[in-house]
Amino acid sequence: MSTLRRTLAMACMLCLFTLLGSSAGAQVADGNWLTYNRTLAGDRFSPLKEINRTNVAQLKSICTYTLPEVSSLQTGPLVIDGAMYFTTDEGSYAIDASTCAEKWKQHRHSDTPSMLLVNRGFAYANGRLFRGTSDSHVLAMDPADGHVLWDHVIDAQGPGVSIPMAPVAANGLVYVGNAGGDQANVTGHVYALDAKDGRMVWRFDVVPGTGPALSTWTNPKYPISGGAFWTSFTLDEPNGVLYVPAGNPAPDFDSERRTGDNLYTDSVIAIDAATGRILGYNQLVKRDSHDWDVDSPPTLATTRSGKRIVASANKDGLLSILDRSRVTRGGQRQPISRLSSRSCRRRRRPLARMWTRRSRGTIWSAFARESRAASNGMARRSARTQIRSSLQRWTGARTSSLSVMSRSLLLEGFGLGNENPFADIFDPPDKAKGWLTAFDAESGKVRWKYQAPHPMLAGVTPTAGGLVFDADLGGQIYAMDAEAGKILWQTDAGQSTGGGIVTYRAGGRQLIGVASGMKSPMWPGGAQQSRILVYGLR
């Protein structure tokens, strides 16, 4: 999906509370936030509990960092040993995570800047930061001062090709994919680059040039293209499986002329992380005519009954639970079975206002573990298996993202303003709403649901303190009781908030960091400043 449509994304984000939690992998220190969704398995859950149900009402502003630019700040900040790292389309930043004092900033000019000024953040591994750019470069940077260690240009080129997603880095490789798949002749690719020098190790083509998937593109008059990426990936590190959420086929919306199922677009794809070989897939949207690409990084989890699942909540307004028990590096390629799908307040209007369906699902996915008893911050026993989903709706446009805490948003009316060429197509902004919903991961039953006055695009973050943090585009930041959905703390950021919300330990205490200030042509009254807001207990 093109960058233009990304900010329209409102999603169905899920929070899964599981007995065993997410897939095991490299451990993240309790006080760090090491990757886009905290862990490689997509588990946004933080084991910190200094801030909890009993004291969260006492949260106060600790410090603020104001960026020297205003952007569509949808970055997912990383926090590593007391330093916070985050990005914009052309900027890279490091600040002290406890005082907001600037450590360094680097600006890199792009001749093809993102229309929405979007970049979703860094990956980190072995003392290096990695990011993509809007002119299709992948950079390795030194966390000490931000200087570039290597610069690799991917081989995908064409209108709209860029790398706004947050990469994933592990086992000596950097995994990244290109955006731009709304355009005919532009296809999505997954790249594995050597973390030492940027050399390409393998490439996976979402729309393959040979093989059985080619037969699902049945109109020879149209170029085979689409299936790009714009958020992040998920890695089952112990089993060596990379899960990627592929975007819509191209040309976008035009299913009558494209015809066929158009594999492997609109799919969750399992790939051998070492070789790039496809291991399995599930196409969640067939014959996509609504721009309902599978946009949210999948979440890997094991339910309380022992089911090994992939949870995916995306723009079609559905939360899909997939069985990953048979996905192995040595096995034959096969479809990943869908165990269930649950609606996130969804109504299809297949013929109404097609262009409004250009809005997007939210990009935040996470898996939360909630425990009755915990040791060293790790959940040992889960009270229940739960999925939190945040839903947003916008005149027929559906979007979803999964997080453990997951949230599903459906944007119900979205106005662009008179200066926007689509202004007469979208509903007025006062009809735009957001929802944060908790689902039972075993049954799909709704545990609770909160309706916000504005769409919720920010990251959904659950903690061992029994809390869920989120924010809406009206500027409200929330801390809710994870069990009941009751608001325990709320503050007004004074500007739209659509970036990451992270919690970490710095300066000797637990803090909450929020990427706030989203200036986008897709949301009226955009922010006048982009800021990092830090909250804590006095």
ROZA-484494 format. One record per residue: residue in one letter; x, y, z of N, C-alpha, C in turn. Coordinates in steps of 0.02 Angstrom, whole numbers, plus 32768, in hexadecimal, padded with zeros to 4 digits. Last residue first. Layout:
<pts>
AXYZXYZXYZ;...
</pts>
This chain:
<pts>
R813D821987D5816B824987F5818E82288830;L813881A68752812281B68796815481E587B5;G813281E386A6814781B686DC812881CB871E;Y8146820085F6811F82038634813A81D28666;V8178825B856A818B8229859B8165823585DC;L8166827384BE814C82838501815E824B8530;I81AD82B7843481AF827C845E819A829284A4;R8158830D83AE8179830A83EF817D82C3840A;S813B838483348143833D8341816F8336837F;Q80C084058323810183ED833B810183A2833E;Q8044841482F28074844982E180BA843882F8;A7FDF839082AD800883AD82E2803783E482C8;G7F4C83B182477F8A838E82597FB383B4828C;G7EC683C182207EE083E0825C7F1F83C08275;P7E99832081DD7E92836981E17EAE83848222;W7EFC82A881947ED882B781D17ED5830281DA;M7F42829C81207F09826F81287EE3827B8169;P7FB182E981207F79830180F87F3B82D68100;S7FF482F481C57FE782CC818A7FAD82EA8163;K805182F38250803A8322821D803282FB81DC;M804982C482EF804582A782AD802882DA827C;G807A82BA8380807F82F18351808282D98309;S80E1824583DA80A4826D83D280B082A783A1;A811281B98422812181DF83E580E2820483D1;V813181A484CC80FC81A98499811681D4845E;G8164813F85538177816C851D8144816A84E5;I8168812D85FF813E812285C481538155858F;L81D680DC867581BC81168652819281008617;Q821680A4871081EF809586D481D280D586B7;R82BD80D98745827480D0874E825480BE870C;G834380FB8732833080D9876F82E680CF8779;G8354813086B4835A815D86ED8342813E872E;A82DF80BD8670831780EB86668319811B86A1;R8283803F862782A18056866682DE80808656;Y81E7804E85CB822D803A85D3824580528618;T816D804B854A817D8053859181C08031859E;V812780A584C08155807384DB815D807F8526;I80CA80C1843680C980CC847E80F38094849C;G80E1810A839380EA80D583C380E380ED840B;G8063817B835080A28157835080A481228387;G7FFC81D5834C7FF5819883248034816E8322;T7FA4825983897FD78229839C7FCC81E88376;S7F86830783797F7882C383637FB382958373;Q7F92836684117F9F835D83CA7F93831483B8;G7F86836A84997F7E83A884757F8A83A3842B;A7F86830084EB7FC7831384CF7FC2835484A8;D7F3182EB857B7F2A830885397F6E831F8520;T7F1C824F85D37F38829285CD7F3182AA8585;Q7EE581DC864C7EDC81F986097EFA823E8609;W7ECC814486A37EF28183869B7EE9819A8654;L7E7280DF869D7E8E80EE86DE7EB6812F86DE;I7DE580A4864D7E1A80D786497E3180E88690;K7DC77FF586427DB8803586627DF38064865C;G7DDD7F7586167DD87FAA85E47DC77FEE8601;A7DF37F08866A7DAF7F2286637DA67F57862E;E7E797EE186617E467EAF866E7E007EC8865C;A7EC77F52864F7EC97F1E861C7E927EEA8625;D7E947FF386637E987FB386867E947F7B8653;M7EF3806A86027EB5804586137EC58007863C;A7F27810785DB7F3C80CA85FE7EFD80A88617;Y7F30816E85487F0A8148857A7F358113859B;I7F2F820E85027F5881D485127F3781B0854D;Q7EE5826E84827EDE824F84C47F0B821284CA;G7EEA82A284027F1D82B884327F1882988476;G7E9C827183A17E8582AF83BF7EB682C983F3;L7ECC81F783817EE1822E83567EC58271836D;D7EFB81A4841C7ED181AF83E17EE981ED83BC;A7F54811C846E7F46816384627F1B816A8424;D7F7F80AC84F67F6E80BA84B17F60810584AA;F7FAA802885667FB2806E85517FA080748507;V7F6C7FC585E47F727FCB859C7F778015858B;L7FA27F6D86797F8D7FA886547F927F9D8609;G7FDD7F1886D57F957F1386CA7F787F4C86A3;G80647F1D86DA80407F43870D7FF57F428704;A80957EE4866B808A7EB786A380697EDB86DE;T803D7F3685E180747F2D861080617EFB8646;P80217F5F8532800C7F42857380497F3685A0;T80047FD484BA803A7FBA84E480207FA18527;V7FED800084177FCA7FE484517FFE7FC0847B;G8019809883C18029805483D7800380408414;A7F9580F7836F7FD380EF83947FDD80A783A9;L7F19810883397F4E80F2830C7F8F80E38330;M7E778117834A7EB0810483737EE480E48345;P7E05819E83277E29816183147E668156833F;H7DA781E083B47DCE81E983767DF081A78365;P7D6781BB84277D4781EE83FD7D6A81FA83BA;A7D648107843E7D84814884447D62817B8416;Q7D1C808584937D1580B084577D3380F48466;Y7D537FE984C87D50803084D77D4B80578496;K7D1F7F4B85007D2A7F7784C77D247FBF84DE;W7D447EA385367D2E7EE885417D3F7F118504;R7D3D7E2284FE7D417E2B85467D2B7E71855A;V7CF47DC784807D077E0B84947D057E0F84E0;K7D367D2A844C7D037D5084717D1E7D948486;G7D937CDA84147D807D1683EE7D4B7D3F8411;S7DC57C6D84587D827C68843C7D6F7CA2840F;E7E4B7C8784797E367C43846B7DF47C418445;A7E587D0E84937E7F7CF1845C7E6A7CAA844B;D7DD97D7F84AB7DF57D4084C57E187D1D848B;F7DFD7E2B848D7DE07DEC84787DFF7DB384A0;A7DE17ED384A87E037E9884C27DDC7E5A84AF;T7DF37F6684487DCB7F2D845B7DF67EF48473;L7DDE800A84287E0F7FDC84427DE87FA28461;W7DB08072839F7D9D804083D27DDB801A83E8;G7D81811483607DB180DF836B7D9980B083A2;K7D38817682DA7D3A815B831E7D7281278323;A7CFE81FB827C7D3581CC82857D3881B782CE;K7CA4825E826B7C89821A826C7CC081E58278;D7CE882D282617CC482C782A07CA3828382A3;P7D1C82D981E07D4582BC82157D2082B08256;P7CA782A3815F7CC482D7818A7CE982B781C5;D7CDA822A80E17CAB824481117CCD8278813D;F7D27824C80427D27823180857CF0825080B0;I7D1682977FCF7D08824F7FCC7D0182328012;D7D4083177FD07CF8830D7FC57CE682C37FC3;A7DCA830C7FE27DA1832780177D578319800E;F7E3182E47F937E0082B17FA37DCB82CA7FD4;P7E88834F7F897E5F833E7F4E7E2B83097F5B;N7E8883C280107E99837F7FF87E6C836C7FBD;E7E5C843580417E998439801A7EAB83F67FFC;N7DEE8417808E7DE28431804B7E2184328020;G7DFB837880E57E0183C180E07DFE83D88098;L7DE882F280FC7E2B830880EB7E32835480E8;G7D98828681707D9782BF81437DDD82D98137;F7D4981F2818B7D8B8210818B7D8B8248815A;G7CFC818081F07CF181B881C47D3081DF81C5;E7D2A810D82317CE6811182197CD6814F81F1;L7DA4809882377D9780DF82327D5580EB8210;L7DC1802782AB7D9D802D826D7D8A80768268;L7E417FCA82F47E21800A82E97DFA800A82A9;S7E757F6683717E577F6783317E327FA88329;R7F057F2683BC7ED07F5583BA7EB57F5A8375;S7F4B7EC184327F3C7ED083F07F067F0283EE;M7FD57EAC84877F937EC5848B7F837ED68445;V7FF37E71841B7FDF7E4C84567FE47E7D848B;S7FA17EB183937FD57EB683C47FC27E8983FC;L7F7A7ED082EC7F7A7EA183237FB07EB38354;S7F087F3482977F4A7F2082A77F487EFA82E6;S7EA17F64820F7EAC7F40824D7EF57F368258;T7E1F7FB981BC7E657FAE81C77E6E7F8B8209;R7DB07FE281387DBD7FBD81747E087FB9817D;A7D3F805480F67D84803F80FA7D90801B813B;G7CBC807D81017CCA804180DB7D12802B80DC;T7CD980F9814B7CAF80F281107CC280B680E6;W7D4080BE81B27D3E80FB818A7D1880F0814A;R7D71808782537D4D808082157D4280C381F4;Q7DCF801D82BB7DC2805F82A17D9D80598261;L7DF87FC883507DD77FCA830E7DC7801182FA;S7E657F6383A17E4E7FA6839C7E347FB18356;S7E667EDF84127E637EF683CE7E477F3B83CC;R7EB97E6984707E9C7EAC84707E9E7EC78429;I7E997DCB84A87EB17DF1846F7E917E368474;Q7EC97D5685257EA17D8E850F7EC17DB184D4;T7EBC7CD685937ED87CE885527EAC7D1E8534;R7EDA7CF486407EAF7CE286087ED37CF385C7;A7F437CF686987EFF7CF386B27ECF7CDD867C;S7FD47C9886887FA77CC8866B7F617CBF8687;R806C7C9686D8802A7C7886D47FFA7CAB86B9;R80DD7CDD86C080E27C9586CC809F7C7386C6;A812C7D5F867080EC7D41868180F37CF7868A;M81B57DB186BC819C7D838689815A7D6486A0;G81E87DFE872181C67E1F86EA81AA7DF186B6;N82157DA7878282467DCB875882267DE9871B;S817C7D57877781BE7D56879781EF7D778768;A80CE7D60879E81067D6D877281477D6B8799;A80267D32879680647D3087BC809E7D39878C;R7FCA7D5187387FB77D57877D7FF67D5987A9;S7FEF7DAB86A07FF97D7486CF7FDE7D858713;E7FE47DBF85F47FCE7DD886357FD17DA08667;R803A7DEE856880317DB88598801C7DD685DA;A80157E2184C5801D7E31850B80127DF58536;F805B7E49842E803E7E118453804A7E1E849D;A802F7EBA83AA80557EA583E480347E6C8407;S80387F35833180287EF18340804F7EDE837E;W80077FBE82D380247FA78311800B7F628323;I7FCE7FFA8269800D7FD9825D80297FBA829C;T7F257FF682307F5B800D825A7F967FDF8255;G7EF7800481857EF57FE381C57F2E7FFB81F0;R7EC6809581297EED805C81387EE48041817E;S7E6180CC809D7E7D80D380E07E9C809280F6;R7E2580B680277E6E80BE80247E8A80C8806A;R7DA180B380297DC2807780417E0D807C803B;T7D7681207FEB7D80812680337DA280E9804E;W7D6580F57F6A7DA381187F7A7DAC81217FC5;M7CE680B87F667D2280907F627D6080B67F7B;R7C5A80C97F957C9280F67F9F7CD480D37F9F;A7C1580297F987C0E806F7FAD7C5280907FB4;L7C1A7FA57F7C7C107FD17F437C12801B7F57;P7C2D7F5D7FF27C597F517FB97C517F827F80;R7C367F7280887C0E7F9780587C337F938016;R7C327F13811B7C4C7F1B80D77C1B7F4480AE;R7C597F3C81BD7C227F35818E7C3D7F418148;R7C987F13825C7CA47F1982147C637F1181ED;R7CDA7F0082DF7CA77F3182CD7CAB7F418283;C7D3D7E9682B97D497ED082E37D197F0782CD;S7D1A7DE982B77D0D7E2C829C7D1D7E6182D0;R7D8C7D6682AE7D5C7D8B82D67D567DD182BB;S7DB17CC3827C7DB27D0A826C7D7D7D2C8295;S7E1A7C3282977DDD7C5982A07DE87CA08287;L7E807BE8825D7E597BCB82937E187BF0829D;R7EBC7BCB81C17E9D7BFE81E97E717BDD821D;S7F587B7E819A7F117B7981A77EF87BB381D1;I7FC27BA9811B7FBB7BAB81637F717BAD8173;P7FE77B3F80907FC17B7580AD7FC07B7080F9;Q80937B0C807E804C7AFD808380287B39809F;R812E7AC3805381037AFE805280BA7AEA8054;Q816E7A4680C381587A5C8081812D7A9A8087;G81EF7A64814381B17A4A812781A37A6380E1;G825A7A9B818282667A60815982297A458136;R82277B0581C982587B14819482637AD88167;T81757B0081E081B97AEE81F381E87AFA81B9;V80D87B0B821481087B3281ED814E7B238207;R807A7ACF826280997AA6822F80CB7ACB8203;S804A7B3282B7806B7AF782D5808F7ACC82A1;R80077BA3829F804C7BA0828680707B61829D;D7F687BD582747F8D7B9E82937FD37B9B8275;L7F277C7982927F417C4682657F6A7C12828C;I7EA57CE482A27ED27CBB82CA7EE67C7F829F;S7E7D7D8882737E847D42825E7EB77D1F8289;L7E0D7E0582827E457DE782A47E467D9D8290;L7DD77E7782057DD47E3482237E157E258249;G7DDC7EE981BA7DB57EEB81F77DAF7EA8821A;D7E317EF081537DEE7ED781437DC27ED48182;K7EAC7F1781827E7F7F4A816A7E3A7F318158;N7ECD7EA6820E7EDF7ED281D77EA57EFD81BE;A7F227E3A82747EE87E6682717EF77E9E8240;S7F577D9D829D7F5D7DD1826A7F1D7DF98267;A7FB77D2882F47F7D7D5482F67F887D8E82C7;V7FE27C8482F17FF47CC482D47FB57CEE82D5;I7FFC7C0A83757FD47C3183457FFB7C6C8329;R7FF27B7583BD80257BA383A480077BCA836A;K7F947B4784497F947B5484017FCA7B8783EF;G7F8B7B3484D37FC47B1A84B07FC57B248465;S7F2B7B73851A7F1E7B2C850B7F577B0D84E3;R7F567BF4851E7F587BCE855C7F4A7B848552;T7FBA7C0984867F807C1484B17F847BE884EF;T80467C588451802D7C1684637FF57C218495;A806B7CC583C580587CB7840A80477C6E8413;L80987D4D836180A07D05836F80927CF883B8;T80497DBF82F7805F7DB1833B80627D668346;P80787E16826080567DE1828480727DDB82CB;P806B7EC2823D80997E8B824D80747E558274;S7FE87EEE81CB80027EEF820F80337EB6821B;D7FAF7EE4814C7FDF7F18815980037F13819C;V7F6D7EA780C77F817E8B81087FBC7EB48120;D7EFF7F1C80757F3C7EF5807B7F487EDD80C2;W7E877F4680357E877F2780777EC67EFE8082;D7E5A7F887FC47E997F9D7FE37E9D7F83802B;H7DEA7F4E7F8F7DDF7F837FBF7E207F9F7FDD;S7DF27EDC7F487DDA7F167F227DD37F537F4F;D7E467E477F407E417E857F667E2C7EBF7F39;R7E3B7DB87F367E1D7DE67F057E127E2B7F25;K7E417D937FE47E457D7D7F9E7E217DB07F72;V7E9A7D9F80767E6B7DC5804B7E767DAD8003;L7EF17D4480AC7EB97D5980D57E857D8080AD;Q7F467CBD80827F2E7CFB80627EED7D108085;N7FC77C7D80D67F7F7C7F80D87F697CC180B9;Y80547C0E80C380337C4E80BA7FE87C4580C9;G80FD7BCA80CD80B47BC680D380967C0B80C9;L81807BD880A6816D7B9D80CD81217B9480D2;I81EF7C12802A81AC7C168047819B7BD48069;R82987C3B804E82687C0C803082247C128052;G82FC7C85808882CA7CA9806182977C7C803F;T835C7C4E80DD83637C44809583337C6D806A;A83437C6F816383887C67814D83907C668102;A82BB7C74817882E27CB18185832A7CAC816D;D82427C3E810F827E7C26813182AD7C628139;I81A57C8C812A81E17C868101821A7C6A812C;A80FA7C9D811C81307C828146816B7C718119;I808B7D22810680B87CF380E580EE7CDE8117;V7FEA7D5780FB801F7D4B812C804B7D14810F;S7FB67DB7806A7FC37D78808E7FF27D8280C9;D7FA67E0F7FFE7F737E0B80337F797DCC805D;T7FF97DAA7F807FE47DEA7F9D7FAF7DDD7FD3;Y803D7D457F3E802E7D3D7F85801C7D7F7FA5;L7FA27D2B7EE17FD27D177F1580187D357F08;N7F257D4E7E9D7F5F7D7A7EA27F8E7D6A7EDC;D7EAE7D137E7A7EBA7D1E7EC27EF97D477ECE;G7E5A7D5E7DE97E837D2D7E0C7E8D7D407E55;T7E607E0A7DAB7E447DC77DAF7E727D987DD5;R7E787E8E7D7E7EAF7E647D947E9A7E1A7D91;R7DFB7EC17D5E7E2C7EBA7D287E667E8D7D3D;E7DBB7EBB7DD87D997EA17D9D7DCA7E967D64;S7E0C7EFA7E367E097EB17E367DE77E957DF8;D7E527F7C7E537E377F677E127E347F1B7E0B;F7E8F7FA87EC97E467FAC7EC27E297F887E85;D7F307FBF7E7D7F057FBF7EB87EBC7FC87EA4;P7F737F557DFE7F5D7F977E147F297F927E4C;A7FAD7F007E937FA87F3C7E6A7F967F277E23;P7F7C7EBD7F357F937EB77EF07F8B7EF97ECB;N7FB37EF47FDB7F817EE87FA77FA17EDE7F62;G80397EAA804080067EDA802D7FDB7EC57FF2;A80627E2E80BB80677E498078802C7E768066;P80BB7E19814880777E2B813380787E4E80F0;V81227D8D8174811C7DCF815580D47DDB813F;Y81877D3581E181427D3F81CC813B7D8681B2;L820C7CC481DC81FA7D0B81D781B27D1081BD;V82507C498240821A7C598211820A7CA38215;G82A27C03829E82BE7C1E8261828B7C30822C;N827B7BD88319826D7BAC82E082857BC7829D;P82A47C41836D82B97BFC837B82AF7BCD8340;E82677CB5832D82AF7CAB832D82C37C63833C;D81F67CE782CF81F87CAE82FE82407C988300;L81DD7D8F82B3820C7D5882AC82027D2582E3;T81877E02824C81897DDC828B81B47D9F8281;F81957EAB8207818E7E62820381907E448249;S813B7F4581E381747F1F81FC81657ED581F4;T81017FA6817381027FAA81BC813F7F8781D9;W80FA7F9780E881037FDA810381037FDE814F;F81097F428049810C7F42809281167F8980AC;A80AC7EF87FBB80E47F1B7FDB80DA7F1F8027;G805C7EBE7F5180767E977F8980B17EB77FAD;G807A7EDC7E9F805A7EE87EE0807D7EC27F17;S80607E8A7DFE80827EB77E2C80597EC07E6B;I805F7E657D5980597E457D9A80827E6D7DCD;P80077ECA7CE480477EB57D03803A7E977D48;Y7F857E887C7D7F997EB47CB47FDB7E9C7CD2;K7F687E2B7C207F6E7E707C087F877E9F7C3E;P7F537DB07C5A7F957DBD7C3E7F9F7E057C26;N7F057D8A7CE67EFB7DB97CB07F3F7DCC7C93;T7F1C7D397D547EFD7D1C7D197EF07D4C7CE0;W7F777CFE7DCA7F747D3F7DA87F5C7D2F7D61;T7F877C807DF47F517CA57E147F4C7CEC7DF9;S7FF87C4A7DBB7FB77C3A7D9B7F7D7C5F7DBA;L805E7C6B7E1280577C927DD580147C867DB2;A80627C0B7E7380407C4A7E8280347C747E44;P80B07BA27E3E80677B9D7E3E80427BDE7E4C;G813A7BEF7DDE811B7BC67E1180CF7BC97E11;T817D7C977DC981727C527DB4814E7C2D7DEB;G81827D127E0381827D107DBA81777CCA7D9E;P811B7D3C7E9081517D167E70814A7D157E24;V81087DB97EF480E77DA47EB6811B7D7F7E8C;V816B7DBE7F5581267DB17F6880FD7D9A7F2C;D82087D7A7F5281D97DA17F2A81927D8E7F3D;F82927D887FBB82547D647FAF82247D927F8A;R83417D7C7FB983067DA57FAB82CC7D777F9D;W83D97D75801E83A37D587FF5836C7D8A7FEA;V84437DCD8037844C7D85804084177D5F801A;M84927E60800684547E39800384637DEF8007;R84FA7EB9807A84F57E8D803F84B47E668040;G850E7F0380EA84D57F1480C084CE7EE98083;D85727EDF814485857F0A810C854B7F1C80DD;K85397E9F81B6857E7EBB81B9858B7EED8182;A84BE7E6B819A84C17EA381C985067EC381CC;D84897E4780FA84BD7E38812C84C67E758159;L83D97E4380E1841A7E6280D5844A7E4E810C;A83517E068092837D7DF780CB83C27E1280BA;Y82B97E4B805983017E46805383207E318096;V82277E347FFF82457E2F804182907E238037;H81CA7E9C7F9182007E6C7F9C82147E6D7FE5;G81427EC57F2781607EC37F6981947E8C7F6E;T814A7F1F7E8A813B7EE47EB3815F7EE87EF6;V81087F837E10812F7F847E4D811B7F497E78;N80AF7F797DA780F67F6D7D9881237F747DD5;A803C7FEB7DF1804A7FB67DC180947FB57DB0;Q804380167E9B804F80297E5680597FEB7E2B;D803E7FEA7F197FFE7FFF7EFC8005800E7EB2;G80BC7FCD7F4C80987F997F2680547FAB7F0F;G810D801A7F9A810180307F5680D780017F2D;A81947FD9800381507FF17FF7814980047FAE;N81FE7F4B802581EF7F8B800581A57F998002;G82457F0980BE821F7F038080820F7F488064;V82C17EB0811E829E7EED810C82787EE180CB;Y83317E74819682F87E64816B82D07EA3815E;V83D67E5381AB83A57E8981B0836E7E7B817E;L84377DDA820784137DF081CC83E57E2A81DD;G846E7DA5827B849B7DBF8249847A7DD88209;N83FE7D8682CB84297D5182B084547D688276;A83987E12829D83A77DD982C983D67DA982A4;A83277E978285836D7E80828283797E4882B5;V82B07EE4822082BB7EB4825683037E9A824E;P82827F9181FB82A07F5081ED82A07F23822B;A81EF7FE781E882247FDB821882427F96820A;M81CB802D814481C17FFD817A81FC7FFD81AA;P81E1807C80D681CB809E811381C6806F814F;I8232807F80518237805080898223807580C9;S81ED80847FA9820E80A27FE38212806D8019;V81A380AB7F1181CC807A7F3581F3809E7F6C;G815E81097EC6814580F87F07816E80C67F2E;P819380C87E2C816A80FA7E4D815280E17E91;G8230806C7E4181F3807D7E1F81CB80B07E46;Q828D7FDB7E78828980217E658246802D7E41;A82E97F6C7ED682A57F7D7EC082A37FC87EB3;D83667F557F0B83607F537EC283197F617EA9;I839F7FC97F8B837F7F8B7F7483737F8F7F29;V843A80047FBD83FF80147F9483E07FD37F7D;H8486801B805984767FEB8024843780027FFF;D8506805180B784CC806C809484BF803E8058;W8553804D815B854D80388116850A804F80FA;L855C80AD81C0858F807981BB858E80588176;V8543815681E28530811D81B8856A80ED81B2;H85338193828B855481948249854581528224;G84FB819B830984CF819B82CF84F2819A828C;D8542818B837D853F81CF8361851481D38321;A8524810C83B38549813D83DA8541818483C0;P84E980B5835784BF80D3838C84E2810A83B4;D850B80C482AE852B80BA82EF84FF80DB8325;M84A68071823384BE80AD825484DB809B8298;A847E803D81918496802881D284B7806481F3;L83F480538123842F806E8144843F80488184;V83B38039808583B5801F80CA83F7803580E8;H8355809A801083938087802E838680668072;S82E480D37FD182F3808C7FCA833980787FDF;D82C281527FF082E081477FAE82FF81027FA9;S82968151807282638159803E828081537FF8;T82EA80CC80CE82E0811280B882AD81148080;G83018068816482F58072811D82EB80BB810E;R8381803B81DD8343805D81C8833E805E817C;F83D58000826E83C77FF782268384801A8217;L8460800982DF841B801B82CD841280138282;R84C77F99833E84B97FC08301846F7FCE82FA;G84E37F3F83A485037F8183A584FA7FA98367;N84957ECC838284DE7EC9838884FF7F0E8381;A840B7F20833E842B7EE0834D84767EEA8351;Y83717F6E831983B07F70833E83CB7F298347;A83137FD682A883217F9582C783647F9C82EA;F82B1806F82B282EF804882AD82E37FFF82BD;G821C80B0825B824C80A6828F82878079827E;R81C180D881FC81A880B7823881DD80A08268;N819E817081AD81CD813A81B581BF811B81F9;V814A81E48146814581AC8174818481818172;L8116824E80F9814D8259812881508222815C;L80BE8238809580A2823E80D880D78247810D;M8111822E802780DA825E802580BD826B806A;S81BF82248046817E8206804D8148823B804C;P823082677FCB82158262800F81D08242800F;T829F82517F68825A82387F61823C82307FA7;D8319827D7F8B82FB829D7F5182B382877F46;S833F82988034832682698001830882907FC8;H83C082B880AA839282D08077837E82988047;R83C98295814F83DE827A810E83AB829080DA;H840582C581EA83D582D281B583F182B98173;Q841282928291842F8290824E83F7829C821B;K843A82B88339840882B58303842D82B782C1;W845A828883E3846F829983A0843282998371;K842282A2846284648284845C848182938417;E83BD831584BA83D282FA8479841982DF847D;A836082E685488399830C852D83B182EB84EC;C82FD82A0858782EE82BB8544832782E68528;T8315825A85FA831582A385FF830182C585BE;S830D81D285DC82F381E9861D82EE82358623;A834681B98562830281A3856C82E481B985AE;D839C822A8503839C82098543835581F88556;I838A8206845283848232848C838E820884CB;A83A7820983A683B481E583E483AF8218841D;Y836681FA82FE836F821D833D838181ED8375;S835B82268253836A81F18283837F821382C4;G82F2825D81CB831982688207832282298231;E829D824B816282E1825C8151830E8263818E;D8229821681A382388205815E82818212814D;T826A81EF82478238820D821B824B81FA81D4;T828A818382D68296819D8292825B81C7827A;F82E8815E836E82AB8162834682BA81868305;Y83208124840B8330812F83C582EF812F839C;M8358814684AF831F813C84838332814F843C;A83B880F7852E83B6812484F4837A811384C8;G83B68096859283AC80DC85A583AD810E856C;D83C8801C854C83F68031858183F2807C858E;I8363804B84D08399801B84DD83C880398510;V82CD8059848182F1806F84BD8323803984D0;L8283809383EB82A8805F840E82C8807F844B;P81E380CB83AD822380D783CE8242809783EC;G819F80C48319819D809A835581E080A28379;T8155815282C8818E812A82DA818080FF8317;Q80FF81AA829280E68168829F811E813882B0;L80E8824682788112822182A680F181DF82B9;S80F4829781F980C08268820B80E182348239;S814A8328823A814182F1820C810482C98220;V81AE83B2824B816B83998258815D83638224;E824C83C8829E822383C1826281DE83A98277;P829683BD831082A083F982E8827A83F782A5;L822D837C8394825683728358825F83B48333;T8237838B843E821583A68403824483A083C7;Y8222832684C6825283378491822A834E8454;T81FB8338857081E3833A852B821E834A84FD;C81DC82E6860F8203831085E181E6830B859B;I817282BF866481B782C2867D81E282EF8651;S80CC82D2869780FD82DE8662814282E58680;K8091824E8702809C829486F280CD829986B8;L802081DC8750805081EA871A80548235870C;Q7FC481B487AC7FF481E787C2802881F7878B;A7F7C814C877C7F5A818E877D7F8981C68790;V7FC980DD87967FCE80FB87547FAC81408751;N7FC38096880C7FE480D7880E7FE580FB87CB;T7F7D801E87FD7F748044883B7F92808A8839;R7FA17FE587837F5D7FFC878D7F56802B87C9;N804A8026876D80177FF2876D7FD28010877B;I80F38030875980B58055874B807E80228743;E813C7FBD876F81417FF5879F810580238798;K81407F59871381027F61873981087F948771;L81797F11867981807F4386AD813D7F4E86D1;P816D7EBD860C816A7E9F864F81717ED18688;S81077EEC858581407EFE85AE81387EDD85F3;F80D37EB184E780CB7EAE852F810C7EC08553;R80DB7EA4846280E37EE8847D80DD7EE984C9;D811E7E2F840981007E33844B810C7E788468;G81577E038391811F7E32838E80FC7E3B83D0;A81C87DB8839581897D94838B814C7DC2838B;L822A7E1183B882287DFB837381E77DD78363;T81E57E92842282067E53841781FF7E3F83CE;R81BB7F1C840581E27F09844182077EC78439;N81997F3D838581657F2383B181837F0383F0;Y82197F70835C81DB7F94834F81A37F7E837D;T828B7F4A83E582777F49839F82317F698399;L82A57F60846C82DD7F51843F82CB7F5183F5;W829F7FB084F5826E7FA584BF82987F9E8480;N82D17F80859D82DD7F96855882A07F8C852C;G82BE7F47861982BB7F90861482C57FAB85CE;D82CF7EBD8607828E7ED7861B82887F22860F;A83247E8C857483287EA485B982E77EC885CB;V82E67E09851682EE7E51851882F17E668561;Q83267D7184D583077D96850B83177DE08506;A83007D26843D83317D4C8463830E7D768498;G826F7CC2845D82A37CDA843282D67CFD845D;A81CF7C748459820E7C82847A82417C998447;S81397CC0842A816E7C91841B81AE7CA5843D;S80DB7CFD84B980EF7CFD847481277CCA8469;G80847C988534809E7CD6851880B27CCE84D0;L80477C348575808F7C2D856A80AD7C6B854C;L7FC77C6C85857FE57C4585BA80317C4385B2;T7FAB7D14854F7FB17CCD85467FD27CAC8581;F7F4E7D8D850B7F6C7D7B854A7F707D30854B;L7F5B7DF884877F527DB284987F747DA684DB;C7F0D7E7784437F387E68847A7F2A7E21848E;L7F0B7EC083A27EF87E8C83D07F277E878409;M7EBF7F3A83407EFA7F2383637EE57EF5839B;C7E8D7F6582B37E717F3982E47EAA7F1B830B;A7EA9801282897EB07FCB82877E8D7FA682BC;M7EBD808082067EA4807782497E97802E8251;A7F1880DE81987F0E809E81B57EF380A181FB;L7F3A814D815C7EF3814281637EE481038189;T7FBE8149814B7FA6816B81867F5C8163818F;R7FC9810180D27FDB80E381117FC08107814D;R7FB1813480587F798115807A7F8A80FF80C0;L80298168802D7FF1819580357FBA8175805E;T807A80FB801A8085812280578049814F8063;S801780717FDC804180AB7FD5804680D18016;M80297FC58000800080008000802B803D8000;
</pts>
